[in-house]
Amino acid sequence: MPTFTTYDGTQLAYRVQGEGEPLVCLAGGPLRDAGYLGDLGGLAAHRTLVLLDARGTGASAAPADPGTYRCDRQVGDVEALRAHLGLERIDLLGHSAAGNLAVLYAAAHPERIRSLVLVTSLGRALGVGTTDEEWDKAVEVFADRDWYPEARAALDGIGPDTPLRHVYEITAPFAYGCWDAAAQEHAAATDRQTNWEAAPAYHGEGAYDPETTRRALGALTAPVLIVAGEYDAGPTPAKAAEAAACFPHAELVVQPGAGHHPWVDDAEAFVRPVAAFLDPAVRTVTVDGVRLAYRVAGPEDARPVVLVHGRGENSTTWTGITADLAADHRVYALDLPGHGLSDRTGRYGFEDFRDELGGFLWALGLAGATVVAHSMGAGAAHLLAQREPGLIGRLVLEEAPAFVPLDPPRPVAERPEGPLPFDWAVVTSTDAELNAPDPAWREELTAITAPTLVVAGGPTSHIPQTQLAELADRIPDARLITIETGHLVHDTRPVEFLAAIREFEIQTGAR
């Protein structure tokens, strides 16, 4: 395990895992071995996690002066780690109690923060605390759980003389959205991972000056993401919102069904918004309560084009197409709900995707943009063009479903084993709609006013080409071209696909 020497001569250790840009991670507890963070639910697949063992925990040495366990006196440890890593600016994540340390570091060194992530972070450094009464009231959300009566009785029995380690043991069930085997195993490690003798010093008298800290944070230009658990009692989502208001540029994400350790409760739901926030190429917008991720490229003042992927894919399927179009377009590549880094809503269908795409265009002021869409995304796009004529300037439909009932119908698909890059419910929902689509989806094609290019993949595609020809015939201002390569035209024949788009723009007078 690599080590470095901090400002007072104490040798500190850290572990490194993952790939990508470094993300410095501070463990809470307080004073708990950073091992409990694991790989933060798979965040290590997106970033290199630099997990610091705070002084006196894990493989880090105990300081000569016990007074340096206090939170504010560990700010120098974070700065020493930054210098040791040779980073001018850092992406910094703090969990729970260590969120206070991350905040104090940002206040002391705002120029060193590239981005800041606070995960279910106690807001003492900001003066946003949770009283015992508020905490006791908040945990009533678990009142219908089998374990609650016994756990509640133990909770009510906590007194001023209850040892801290016993307090943590009693409160453990309330720290997870689901007190299942995984949560219990995670909680069971707390005792051996925590420096119980030093922990009380962390929030010791003099550690925090909230007014001074909030004033100093006015100089923080870096973006801040605050992650709260829906069922977390400290902080509750309401308290997390108060904390978010203390930063010039903060975003709050409340993870549904999560407690104080959201990556344990639902790893994928935790990783998606954090990975999106940390990726400088990804932006997000919320449409009807759904957080949509998207990628942008090209000059800001160039004509806009929106790229919409097919089922099971995401915005990265357009990487090559984006690189070319971005020379003279402002390109927006969207992750539809249930895909990529966008929210998993559990509610999927062509009309749902239609509405999210429409909301995306309105939210970003992209009325009149060219929309290039593939397969499932193309189905959503032509439903939107029917419903809101004029919203889409030009429409390119690559291998779009024509919404002709499937004969024979598709059988119920069997989910593959292992993790998937999208929500499997998308498949079951859209297969049912493809088997028996709403007849209006075909009948109202005549309402489309946008000039439309239908791109067919030829006889090796699974979509009957006669249906694509019929689709083009029904849309008033549409033309059909065939690029013989199968269903993934933009992927397997990108040069011809791009040439078709550019010729289409010329023919329809794009400026």
N, C-alpha and C positions, 0 to 999 in steps of 0.2 A: 504494500500500500504506500503511495507516495506521501511525502511529508514536506513541511516547510517550517521555518521559524518565524513566529509572529513578533509583534512589537516589544514584548516584555521578555523575550527569550524562550517562551513556551513552544515546544514542538507540537505542531498540530498535523493531523492526518486527514486525508480525503481519499475517496474512491472514485473511480472514473468508469462509466459504462455508457454504451450507446455510440451513436455516430451523428455527425453533423456539427453545427456550431455549439460551443460550450454553453451550458446553462448551469450557473452556480446555484446550488440548492441548500437551504438552511433548514435543519431539522428542529422541530418543536420539542414538546415534552412538558415543561422545559428541561433541557439538558438530557435528551434522549439520544442514544446512538442513532446515527443517520441510517443505519441498516433497515429501520422500519419503513423507510420511504420506498425500499425496493427499487424498481425501475419506473415508479410512479405510473403504474398501470399500462406500461408500454410506451410512455413518452420517450424512452431511450431509443425508440425506432426513428424518432424525428430529430432529437438533439443529443449531444454528448452531455450526460449528467455528471456534474462535478459535485459530489455529495460530501460536504464538510462535516467531520465529527467535531462538534464543539469542544472546547477545552474541558478536560475531565471526563469525556465520554468516548466510547468506542476505543479506537487506537490512538487518540490524542492524549497527550500528557496532562496531568493536573498542574495548574499554575502554582507558583510559590506563594502568591497572594490570593487567598480565597475571595477577596473583595472583587476580583476581576471576573467572577462568575456573573456579576450583574450585567444585565442586557446591554446597557449603554457602553460598558467597558469592553464589550466584544465587537464593537464597530471596527476597532483597529484590526481585529482578526480577519474580517471580511476584506478590508483594504489590503492587508498583507497577502491574502490569497490572490486577490486581483493582480497585485504586482508580481507575485510568484508565477502566475500563469502568463504574464506578459501581455495582458489585455488592456487596451486603452479604455474600453467601456465594456460593461458586462450586462448580460441578461441575468436577472436575479429572481429567484423564487424562494419564498419563505412560507412555511406551514405553521399554523397554529401560533404558539408562543413566539416562534422565530419570525413570524410576520412582523412583530415589533422590532426585531433586530434589522430586518430588511428595510423597514420604514425609517429607522434611525440612520441607517447607512445612506439611504436615498436623500435624507434631509442634510446629512453632513457632506455628501459627495454627489450632488445632483448631476454634475458633469460626467460622472463615471457610469451612470445608469443608461443603458440602451433601452431596456424594457424591464418592468417590474410586475411580478405575479405574486399575489397574496392569496393563499389557499386557506379557507376557513380560519382566517387570521384573527386572533384576539386584538382588539383595537386600543389597548392601553396606551400605546405611544401617541395615539391621536386623541385620547380622552373619550373614546367611545367604548365604554365598558358594559358588561352584563352583570347585573346584581344577582345575588343568590335567589331572590324572589322571582326575577325574570327567568332565570334558568329553570327553576322548579316548575314554573308555569309552562314554559316551552316544551318540556319533556312530556307533557300530557298528550302530545301527538301520538305517543306510543301506547296510550291507555288500552287499546284493543288487542295488544300483543299478549300472548300467553305468559310471557316472562314478567310482564309489567308489575303485577301485584307484589310479588316477592322483591323485585328490584326497587320498587317504590318504597316499600317498608324499610329496606336497608338504607335508601337515600335519606328518608326522613330521620333516620337514626344517627346521621353524621353530626358530630358536634365539634367544638373547638379543639378537643383533645384527640380527635381521630387522626391517626398517623396518615401522612400524605399518600403513602403507597396504598393504604387501605381505601382511602377516598377514591383513588384512581380505579381500584378493583371494583368498587361499588358502582361507580359512574360509567364503567366500560360499556354496558349494554346500550346506554343512551348515546354513545358516540358513533354509532353506525346506523345506516338506514335500515339494514336488515341484520339481526343478531343471529347469523347463520354460522356454519362451521368455519368458513373463511374468516369472518369477523372475529370469532372467538379465538382462532389461532393467532390472528394478528394482535389482538389485545393481550393474549397470554405472554407475549414477548416483552411487554412493557416493563415488567418487574426487573428482569435481568438487563435491560437496555438503558435503564434510567439511573442517573447519579442522584440518588434520593437525598444524600447528605447535603449536596450543593444546590439542589433544585430550588429551595426556598429563597436563595440569594438572587435568583435571576430577576424577579420582579421587585427586588428590594427597594427600600426607601431611597429616593433620589434618582432612580433609573429613568424616570420619564418627566418631561416638561412639555405637556401636550400643546400649549399655546405657542411656545417657541418652535416646536417641531412643525406644526401646521403652517406657521409663517414661513419657515425655511422651505417647505415643500412648494411654495409659490414659484420657486426657481426651477422646479422639476419640469422639464419639457418632454421627458420620455413618456410613452404610453403606459398605463397601468391597467392590469386585469385583476379583478377581485372575484374569486370563486367562492360561492357560498353553497352550503348544503341545505336543501329544502327542510330537512328535519333536524338540522343542527341547532342546538340550544345556545351555543356560545362560539361564534356569534350567530344569531338568527339572521335570516335574509334582511330583515328590517335594519338591524344593526350594521350589517355589511353595507347596505345602501348609505347609511350615515357616514361610514368610513370612506366610501367612494367619493362622497361630496367634498372630502378634504383635499382631493388631488385635482390639478388643472385638467388632466386628460385621463379620466378613468372610465372603465367599462365594468359593469357588474353582470356576472353570469350566475344564475341559481340553478344548480344541478338537481333535477327532479329526483325525489326518493333517496337523496344522499344525506349522510350525516357528517361527522367531523373528519372522516377519512374518505373522501369521495372516490379516490382511485381504487379503494377496496370495494366500495359498494357497487360501482359500475365503471370499470376501467375505460371502456370505449367512450362513454358519455363524458368522462373527465378529460381524456386525451384530446378529443376533437376540438373543443374551443381553445384549449391551451396551445395545442400545436398550430392552430390557425392564427392565434394571436402572435405567436413567436415567429411565424414565417413572414418575413417582410414582403414576400410575393403574394400573400393572401390577405384579403380584406373580408369584412363581414358586414352584413346589413340584416336587420330584423324585419320580417314581413309577417304581419298577423301573428306575432309571437314566435315565429320560427326563425332561427338564426341561420342565415344562408351565407356560405363561404363562396368567394369568387376570386379570380386572378385577373389582373389588369396589366396591359402592356400597350405601348405606343404613345404617340404625342397626345397630350390632353385636348388639344384643339382639333384633332383629326376626326373624320366622320366615324361614328360608332358602329361596331358590329358586336353582336352578342352570340356566343357559341354555347349550344345546349347539347349535352352528351346523351348517350343512350343508356339503357338499363344495365346496371352493374358496373358502369364506368364512372368517371368523374372528370373534372376540368382538365386533368393532366393528359387526357386522351387527345387534346387539341394542341399539345405543345409545339409540334412542328408547324401546324397551320397557323398558330398564333405568331410564331417567330417571323413568318413571311408576311402575314397581314399587318403586323404591327409597324411595318415600314411606312404605311400611309393610312392606317386606321387606329382608332382607339379601341382595343380589343378587350372584351369582358367575357371571361370563361367561367360559367356558373357551375357550382355543385348543387344539383337538385336535392330536395329533402331525402334523407335515407341514403345518401351517397357522399363519398369524400369526407370533407370536414364540416358539412352541414348537419343540422339537427336530425336525429332519428325521431320522427313524430309518431310512428306506428299507424299513421293514416295516409294511405297511398292510393292513388288512382289517377287516371289521365286528367280528370277535372281538377284534382288537387294540384297536380303539377302545373296545369294551365294557370290556376289562380296564383301559385307561387311565382311563376315566370312573369305573369302580368304585374304582380306586386313588386317584383324586382325591377322591372322596367320603369314603373312609376316612381319607386323610391329613389332611383338613381337619375331620374330625369332623362330617360333614354327613349322617350316617345319618338317615333320616326326612325329608330335604328334598324339596320339590317339584322335579321335573326337567321343564323345558320344552325340547323338542328338535325340531329341524327336519331333515327329509330324511335324509341319511346319518347325522347325529347322532341322529335319532330311531330309526333302525335299531339303532344301538349301544345306545341307551337301553332299548329293549324287550328286546333280548337280555340286558342286565344285569338287568332286572326279572325275567326268567325264571330266570336263574342264581342270583340272590341275592334271593329274595322278602323283603321287609321292609326292604331297604336304602333303597329309594326310597319316600317317603311318599305322594306323588301324582305322576302321570305325565301329561304333555301331549305328544302326538305329532302334530306338524304335518307333514302330507304325508309320512308315513313310508313306507318301502318295506315291502311285505307279503311280500317274498321268494317271490314266485311266479315260476318260470322265465320269462325273457323269450322271446317267440316273435313275430317272429324275434329272435334274439340281437343284441345290439349289436355292430357291427363294432369292430375295434381303432381306438381314437381316435387322431387325429393331433395331436401336440403343437403348439400355436400357437408362432409365433416370438416371441423376446424374453423378458425376465424375467417370471416368474409369482409371484403372492403366496402360492403354495403349491407343494408338491412334486408334480410331474406323475405320479409313480408312484402316487399316491393314485387317480388316474383309472383307470389300467390295472388295478390290483389290484381295486378295487371293481366295475368293470365286469364283470370275469370272474366275480366272486361273484354279481352281479345276474343274469347270464346263467344260472348254474347254482347257485343257493343251496342250502345244506344243508337238506334237508327238515325236520330237527329244529327249525330256526328258526321254522317255522310250527306244527309239531306241539306244541311246548312253550309256546305262548302261553297255554295254560290254567294254567300255573304262576304267572302274574303275579297277585299279590295286591293290588297298589296300585290304588286307584281311578284310572281312566284316562279321559282325554278325547282322542278322536281328532279332529283338525281337518283337514277336507278343503277343497281349493281350488276344487272344482267342475269343470265339463267342459273348461275351458281348461287345466287342469293336464295334464302329460304322464303323470301317474300315473293309471291306470284307477281311477275312483271306486268301482267295484264291489269292487276289491281292498281299498280302505280300509274299506268297509262290512263286508267279510269279516273284516278285522283286528279291528274293533270287536266283531263277533259272537263271535270266538274268545276274547277276553280276558274273564274272568268278570265283572269290575265295570267295564265300559267303556260310554261313550256316544259318539255320533258327531254332530258338527255340521258344516255346510258353510257356508263364507264364500266366495262365488263371486268369485274374483279370480285364480285360477291357483296356481302352486306357491309363490310367495313371499307367503304370507298375512300374516305378521307385518310385512313390509316395506311392502306395498301397502295393507293394510287394518288398520293398527295399532290404531285405536280399537275396532273390532269384535273384534279378536284379544284385546286386553286385557280387554274386557268379558266375553268368553267365559271367560278364565282366572279372573277374579274371581268370576263366577257359579259356576263349577266348584268353587272353593274354598269358597264358602258352602254349596253343596249337599253337599259332602263333609266339612263340619264343621271347616274350618281355623280355627285360633285364633292 
